[in-house]
């Protein structure tokens, strides 16, 4: 355990941020799962609605530094490709 007061504070901050990041990552995974399920069930409208809610969530996580911006871009691209394959 940290001994100096500044190191103790840094540890507390890291724990808070870790909880916040885990929560955001979990919610992103849930939104992505909703899109994938809709695509697998071939429900185009549901997939499009789920995608519209997933994209801002992923972008927000990237802007907050929870995930890397390229990772967010890749996730969005792959989801969009899956949803657009339904309409083709």
MDAnalysis code that builds the backbone (N, CA, C; Angstrom):
import MDAnalysis as mda
import numpy as np

u = mda.Universe.empty(264, n_residues=88, atom_resindex=np.repeat(np.arange(88), 3), trajectory=True)
u.add_TopologyAttr("name", ["N", "CA", "C"] * 88)
u.add_TopologyAttr("resid", np.arange(1, 89))
u.add_TopologyAttr("resname", ["UNK", "UNK", "UNK", "UNK", "UNK", "UNK", "UNK", "UNK", "UNK", "UNK", "UNK", "UNK", "UNK", "UNK", "UNK", "UNK", "UNK", "UNK", "UNK", "UNK", "UNK", "UNK", "UNK", "UNK", "UNK", "UNK", "UNK", "UNK", "UNK", "UNK", "UNK", "UNK", "UNK", "UNK", "UNK", "UNK", "UNK", "UNK", "UNK", "UNK", "UNK", "UNK", "UNK", "UNK", "UNK", "UNK", "UNK", "UNK", "UNK", "UNK", "UNK", "UNK", "UNK", "UNK", "UNK", "UNK", "UNK", "UNK", "UNK", "UNK", "UNK", "UNK", "UNK", "UNK", "UNK", "UNK", "UNK", "UNK", "UNK", "UNK", "UNK", "UNK", "UNK", "UNK", "UNK", "UNK", "UNK", "UNK", "UNK", "UNK", "UNK", "UNK", "UNK", "UNK", "UNK", "UNK", "UNK", "UNK"])
u.atoms.positions = np.array([
    [0.844, -1.186, 0.000],
    [0.000, 0.000, 0.000],
    [0.880, 1.238, 0.000],
    [0.369, 2.306, -0.574],
    [1.123, 3.547, -0.671],
    [1.309, 4.167, 0.713],
    [2.459, 4.816, 0.901],
    [2.734, 5.389, 2.210],
    [2.513, 6.895, 2.237],
    [2.892, 7.605, 1.194],
    [2.722, 9.062, 1.210],
    [1.265, 9.417, 0.935],
    [0.868, 10.588, 1.414],
    [-0.532, 10.985, 1.263],
    [-0.892, 11.197, -0.209],
    [0.052, 11.686, -0.996],
    [-0.232, 11.901, -2.415],
    [-0.398, 10.567, -3.152],
    [0.381, 9.564, -2.738],
    [0.254, 8.242, -3.352],
    [-1.057, 7.581, -2.944],
    [-1.492, 7.819, -1.706],
    [-2.772, 7.282, -1.258],
    [-3.924, 7.909, -2.046],
    [-3.820, 9.208, -2.270],
    [-4.856, 9.900, -3.044],
    [-4.876, 9.379, -4.482],
    [-3.713, 9.203, -5.053],
    [-3.624, 8.677, -6.419],
    [-4.260, 7.286, -6.493],
    [-4.037, 6.472, -5.480],
    [-4.625, 5.133, -5.438],
    [-6.148, 5.210, -5.393],
    [-6.680, 6.107, -4.556],
    [-8.136, 6.280, -4.475],
    [-8.706, 6.731, -5.824],
    [-8.014, 7.657, -6.472],
    [-8.477, 8.148, -7.772],
    [-8.476, 7.025, -8.805],
    [-7.424, 6.213, -8.782],
    [-7.334, 5.101, -9.735],
    [-8.455, 4.097, -9.530],
    [-8.814, 3.848, -8.277],
    [-9.911, 2.914, -7.999],
    [-11.237, 3.460, -8.527],
    [-11.469, 4.757, -8.320],
    [-12.697, 5.384, -8.822],
    [-12.770, 5.304, -10.337],
    [-11.665, 5.645, -10.979],
    [-11.636, 5.640, -12.447],
    [-11.805, 4.225, -12.988],
    [-11.234, 3.254, -12.285],
    [-11.357, 1.866, -12.723],
    [-12.812, 1.419, -12.691],
    [-13.524, 1.765, -11.622],
    [-14.944, 1.416, -11.533],
    [-15.738, 2.088, -12.654],
    [-15.450, 3.355, -12.891],
    [-16.154, 4.099, -13.927],
    [-15.883, 3.492, -15.301],
    [-14.621, 3.167, -15.569],
    [-14.260, 2.585, -16.862],
    [-14.908, 1.220, -17.055],
    [-14.942, 0.411, -15.999],
    [-15.572, -0.906, -16.095],
    [-17.054, -0.769, -16.401],
    [-17.699, 0.195, -15.782],
    [-19.121, 0.425, -16.008],
    [-19.377, 0.840, -17.461],
    [-18.558, 1.742, -17.968],
    [-18.728, 2.218, -19.339],
    [-18.454, 1.095, -20.335],
    [-17.389, 0.324, -20.102],
    [-17.080, -0.796, -20.992],
    [-18.199, -1.817, -21.008],
    [-18.763, -2.084, -19.850],
    [-19.860, -3.040, -19.757],
    [-21.072, -2.560, -20.549],
    [-21.396, -1.282, -20.428],
    [-22.553, -0.758, -21.153],
    [-22.305, -0.764, -22.663],
    [-21.073, -0.525, -23.076],
    [-20.736, -0.589, -24.504],
    [-20.936, -2.006, -25.021],
    [-20.452, -2.983, -24.256],
    [-20.598, -4.380, -24.662],
    [-22.069, -4.750, -24.789],
    [-22.902, -4.237, -23.889],
    [-24.331, -4.528, -23.933],
    [-24.966, -3.942, -25.182],
    [-24.619, -2.702, -25.518],
    [-25.208, -2.079, -26.706],
    [-24.755, -2.788, -27.976],
    [-23.494, -3.209, -28.013],
    [-22.983, -3.941, -29.177],
    [-23.703, -5.286, -29.294],
    [-23.942, -5.932, -28.155],
    [-24.630, -7.213, -28.156],
    [-26.051, -7.070, -28.698],
    [-26.729, -5.966, -28.356],
    [-28.077, -5.732, -28.858],
    [-28.084, -5.618, -30.381],
    [-27.076, -4.931, -30.920],
    [-26.986, -4.789, -32.381],
    [-26.749, -6.154, -33.013],
    [-25.817, -6.921, -32.468],
    [-25.496, -8.234, -33.039],
    [-26.682, -9.185, -32.980],
    [-27.425, -9.154, -31.885],
    [-28.598, -10.031, -31.765],
    [-29.642, -9.655, -32.813],
    [-29.869, -8.363, -32.998],
    [-30.839, -7.911, -33.995],
    [-30.406, -8.321, -35.400],
    [-29.104, -8.267, -35.661],
    [-28.591, -8.669, -36.978],
    [-28.771, -10.174, -37.171],
    [-28.466, -10.954, -36.149],
    [-28.607, -12.410, -36.255],
    [-30.065, -12.823, -36.470],
    [-30.985, -12.066, -35.859],
    [-32.405, -12.371, -36.025],
    [-32.980, -11.738, -37.298],
    [-32.119, -11.046, -38.035],
    [-32.482, -10.394, -39.297],
    [-33.601, -9.370, -39.125],
    [-33.560, -8.654, -37.997],
    [-34.507, -7.567, -37.744],
    [-33.810, -6.253, -38.088],
    [-34.028, -5.790, -39.314],
    [-33.287, -4.633, -39.818],
    [-33.595, -3.362, -39.034],
    [-34.864, -3.109, -38.749],
    [-35.233, -1.871, -38.057],
    [-34.689, -1.850, -36.634],
    [-34.790, -2.975, -35.951],
    [-34.255, -3.057, -34.591],
    [-32.737, -2.865, -34.587],
    [-32.085, -3.434, -35.583],
    [-30.624, -3.311, -35.681],
    [-30.226, -1.857, -35.919],
    [-30.980, -1.168, -36.756],
    [-30.659, 0.236, -37.035],
    [-30.870, 1.109, -35.806],
    [-31.939, 0.843, -35.072],
    [-32.192, 1.595, -33.841],
    [-31.097, 1.326, -32.813],
    [-30.734, 0.067, -32.671],
    [-29.680, -0.294, -31.717],
    [-28.341, 0.320, -32.127],
    [-28.081, 0.352, -33.431],
    [-26.828, 0.945, -33.922],
    [-26.785, 2.443, -33.630],
    [-27.925, 3.114, -33.789],
    [-27.971, 4.557, -33.517],
    [-27.716, 4.869, -32.049],
    [-28.038, 3.949, -31.171],
    [-27.744, 4.181, -29.755],
    [-26.328, 3.727, -29.400],
    [-25.796, 2.768, -30.165],
    [-24.460, 2.243, -29.862],
    [-23.356, 3.210, -30.299],
    [-23.534, 3.841, -31.448],
    [-22.479, 4.709, -31.982],
    [-22.128, 5.854, -31.029],
    [-23.101, 6.619, -30.504],
    [-22.725, 7.690, -29.567],
    [-22.079, 7.158, -28.281],
    [-22.542, 6.001, -27.812],
    [-21.960, 5.431, -26.590],
    [-20.496, 5.069, -26.808],
    [-20.206, 4.480, -27.963],
    [-18.826, 4.101, -28.275],
    [-17.953, 5.342, -28.447],
    [-18.478, 6.341, -29.156],
    [-17.716, 7.580, -29.356],
    [-17.447, 8.292, -28.039],
    [-18.424, 8.290, -27.151],
    [-18.247, 8.948, -25.861],
    [-17.162, 8.251, -25.041],
    [-17.167, 6.916, -25.081],
    [-16.141, 6.168, -24.351],
    [-14.759, 6.470, -24.903],
    [-14.671, 6.624, -26.229],
    [-13.378, 6.945, -26.843],
    [-12.938, 8.356, -26.456],
    [-13.870, 9.300, -26.418],
    [-13.498, 10.672, -26.081],
    [-13.095, 10.799, -24.615],
    [-13.647, 9.934, -23.757],
    [-13.284, 9.949, -22.337],
    [-11.993, 9.189, -22.061],
    [-11.499, 8.449, -23.062],
    [-10.255, 7.716, -22.881],
    [-10.441, 6.323, -22.325],
    [-11.691, 5.841, -22.292],
    [-11.944, 4.499, -21.778],
    [-11.436, 3.459, -22.777],
    [-11.690, 3.711, -24.054],
    [-11.150, 2.857, -25.115],
    [-10.397, 3.743, -26.100],
    [-9.518, 3.150, -26.858],
    [-8.719, 3.889, -27.832],
    [-9.612, 4.350, -28.982],
    [-9.368, 5.538, -29.521],
    [-10.197, 6.040, -30.633],
    [-10.228, 5.115, -31.845],
    [-9.115, 4.473, -32.157],
    [-9.104, 3.551, -33.303],
    [-9.941, 2.311, -33.006],
    [-9.918, 1.872, -31.746],
    [-10.745, 0.739, -31.328],
    [-12.224, 1.093, -31.497],
    [-12.583, 2.303, -31.103],
    [-13.970, 2.757, -31.252],
    [-14.357, 2.815, -32.724],
    [-13.473, 3.347, -33.536],
    [-13.734, 3.450, -34.968],
    [-13.926, 2.072, -35.582],
    [-13.097, 1.138, -35.186],
    [-13.183, -0.231, -35.703],
    [-14.499, -0.893, -35.305],
    [-14.906, -0.714, -34.041],
    [-16.166, -1.291, -33.568],
    [-17.343, -0.719, -34.355],
    [-17.359, 0.596, -34.531],
    [-18.451, 1.256, -35.249],
    [-18.495, 0.785, -36.694],
    [-17.333, 0.692, -37.315],
    [-17.261, 0.273, -38.706],
    [-17.803, -1.135, -38.893],
    [-17.411, -2.032, -38.023],
    [-17.843, -3.427, -38.150],
    [-19.343, -3.573, -37.891],
    [-19.849, -2.842, -36.903],
    [-21.284, -2.904, -36.627],
    [-22.089, -2.333, -37.789],
    [-21.613, -1.217, -38.332],
    [-22.310, -0.584, -39.448],
    [-22.333, -1.507, -40.653],
    [-21.226, -2.176, -40.882],
    [-21.142, -3.117, -42.003],
    [-22.144, -4.257, -41.839],
    [-22.261, -4.784, -40.605],
    [-23.204, -5.872, -40.348],
    [-24.648, -5.422, -40.569],
    [-24.970, -4.225, -40.082],
    [-26.337, -3.722, -40.213],
    [-26.666, -3.446, -41.678],
    [-25.715, -2.882, -42.407],
    [-25.965, -2.565, -43.807],
    [-26.060, -3.820, -44.663],
    [-25.471, -4.923, -44.200],
    [-25.570, -6.172, -44.957],
    [-26.994, -6.731, -44.940],
    [-27.780, -6.323, -43.920],
    [-29.170, -6.770, -43.837],
    [-30.029, -6.166, -44.952],
    [-29.755, -4.915, -45.267],
    [-30.586, -4.234, -46.271],
    [-30.242, -4.650, -47.690],
    [-29.047, -5.220, -47.865],
    [-28.626, -5.612, -49.208],
    [-29.315, -6.885, -49.673],
])
